Amino acid sequence: MATKKKMITKDDIVSKYMNEVLEKGEKPKSVYHFAKHYHFTEAEFYTFFGTLESLEKEIFRLFFENAVNLLHQHEDYAQYDMKNKMLSFYFTFFEILTVNRSYVLQSLKMDRNPLKNLVQLTTLREAFKGYVSEILTDDYRLEQQKLQKVQEKAIQESAWLQLMMTIKFWMDDESAAFEKTDIFIEKSVNASFELMNVAPLNHLIDLGKFLFKEKIYSK
């Protein structure tokens, strides 16, 4: 009696795609070549993804989703203020990126045009902006209702740029256990919340000194 073929799952496809990129150093030429190599059908692929590009985007969104899910497993997380939630997210997210560092570096440096590589982060961008909106508290909102939406969008975009800067710093970080990235995270998040509070700029000065030292002494 013939054994029934095991149905491929979304996680299976993601795992196989990441292995393909790592092992061959390039993306599959097409869905057809990718599916044939791993012995599943194109129809099975299209059950979960419309294109290889949408699969690439989903991988980074899954990194984000896994980080948020881990955060919610901690009972104390719900009681954190916005800054500590953001710090917790950063440290958790970059732990996940570090576990998958070879893939992240490979995929974000695949094309000579950096903008084409960044297209993979569009789904992550929307998910992260939603997260920022979710943790945004009244302490950082203006009282005027008309300005709240504008302010919230500005906070989301600035938070996204900060995340992009941190990813770039982490990609270039050669320190043991990426300890310099940890320092950068703490200083940059502190600085951004100083700006939101329009408070004394001690953390901004601290961040500036750290970046200056990295640029001067790492050469």
Buried (B, 14 or more C-beta within 10 A) or exposed (E): EEEEEEEBEEEBBBEBBBEBBEEEEEBBEEBEEBBEEBEBBEEBBEEBBEEBEEBBBBBBBBBBBBBBEBBEEEEEBEEBEBBBBBBBBBBBBBEBBBEBBEBBEBBBEBBEEEEEBBEBBBBBBBBBBEBBEEBBEEEBBEEEEEEBEEBBEEBBEBBBEBBBEBBEBBBEBEEEEBEBBBBBBBBBBBBBBBEBEEEEEEBBEBBEEBBEEBEEEEE
